[in-house]
Amino acid sequence: MGIFKKFLKKNDELECLLNGVANNAANNYKDEAQKDFKDFLNKFEELKENNKLNEKQISYYNDVKSKYEQELKGFHH
C-alpha cells in the first residue's frame, strides 16, 4: 500500500465504471464507452449528493471527468 493511498481512497464503484470507459474506448467500442461514461457521471453525482465522497475524492473525480469529457468528445459513429 502506497503512502498516499490512505489520503485518497478511491471509490470502487466509480473505478469500476471508469475501467469500463477506458477498456471500451481502447477497443473502439464507442457506444459502450459513452454508456459507461454516462453511468459514471450519474453515479458520481449520486455519491456527491449523498455525501459519500470526501473533498479529495470529489476533486480527483472532477479531474477524471474533465479528462474523459475531452477524450470522448466526438467519440461516436
C-alpha positions, 0 to 999 in steps of 0.5 A: 500500500502506497503512502498516499493511498490512505489520503485518497481512497478511491471509490470502487464503484466509480473505478469500476465504471471508469475501467469500463470507459477506458477498456471500451474506448481502447477497443473502439467500442464507442457506444459502450464507452459513452454508456459507461461514461454516462453511468459514471457521471450519474453515479458520481453525482449520486455519491456527491449528493449523498455525501459519500465522497470526501473533498479529495475524492470529489476533486480527483473525480472532477479531474477524471471527468474533465479528462474523459469529457475531452477524450470522448468528445466526438467519440461516436459513429 
